[in-house]
């Protein structure tokens, strides 16, 4: 059967994609950010996952105010990088494991999660930047990617606890897929940041570090953080961190932290990154 072996959490700051695309990885501003991913790039090259379930949020590229799915899963064969106003990123199309995506969609819906099934969409920096941070600039992504989009842009977003339970349901779906596959699940977005208004540029490094600690030390606390705390402590965009809890919920109780990276700032955002291994 398929099995989830590891989880990755990472920010998906669009500027980090720009730095990679423009060959600025050795620039003094960017270098310490990217250095935190060097361990992870070596690790994933050794792990060689067959499939990544990549949890991200769209930034008005595939969805807008006319269509706001809380949870959406991409089931087409492939997805092109989105044009976010300055042309698509020069990265490969994302190739899906469509059979597994449809299986997960069916399993989640029968498990009482109302998923939106998407067969045509472009994927923006929320999905492509994490792939670039972990895999660099290959001609083709060396892994199949199942996009799972979460609404954390328009109120009301799902609660952390609901996201955690979705992760648990995803784990059940993967384990019931009969093909022998090494599957990872990634939660992306965050950490603390606010892009507009009087608090634009807000970063709460202390809160972020506690969140990183409790991904292993006290995940029960994380799943019950209320929306208002994310807003108050981490800015209007910090709510993206609920997507990390989908990844964490899918890993179960027995995990080990393999790698951590935290950097302030990248653009006006705190960058956080974890690699977690499922130990049983």
FENWOHU-V347625 format. One record per backbone hydrogen bond with DSSP energy under -1.0 kcal/mol. NH is the residue of the N-H (numbers start at 1). CO is the residue of the C=O. Records with the same first field share a line. If there is no record, write none. Layout:
NH=CO ; CO
This chain:
2=177
3=181
5=183
7=276
8=185
9=274
10=187
11=272
16=13
18=14
19=15
20=16
21=17
22=18
23=20
24=19
27=24
31=27
33=30
34=30
35=31
37=34
38=35
41=37
42=38
43=39
44=40
45=41
46=42
47=43
48=44
50=182
51=182
52=144
53=184
54=146
55=186
56=148
67=64
72=149
73=116
74=147
75=118
79=94
82=123
91=89
94=79
96=77
101=97
102=98
103=99
104=100
105=101
106=102
107=103
108=104
109=105
110=106
111=107
112=109
113=108
115=113
116=71
118=73
123=80
127=124
128=124
129=125
131=127
132=128
133=129
134=130
135=131
136=132
144=50
145=95
146=52
148=54
149=72
150=56
151=70
163=159
164=160
165=161
166=162
167=163
168=164
169=165
170=166
171=167
172=168
173=169
174=170
175=171
177=174
181=179
183=3
184=51
185=6
186=53
187=8
188=55
189=10
193=234
200=197
201=194
202=199
208=204
209=205
210=206
211=207
212=208
213=209
214=210
216=213
217=213
221=218
222=218
223=219
224=221
225=222
230=226
231=227
232=228
233=229
234=230
237=193
240=237
241=238
242=239
243=240
244=241
247=243
248=244
249=245
250=246
255=253
256=277
258=275
259=275
261=273
263=271
266=269
269=266
270=192
271=263
273=261
274=9
275=259
276=7
277=256
278=5
279=254
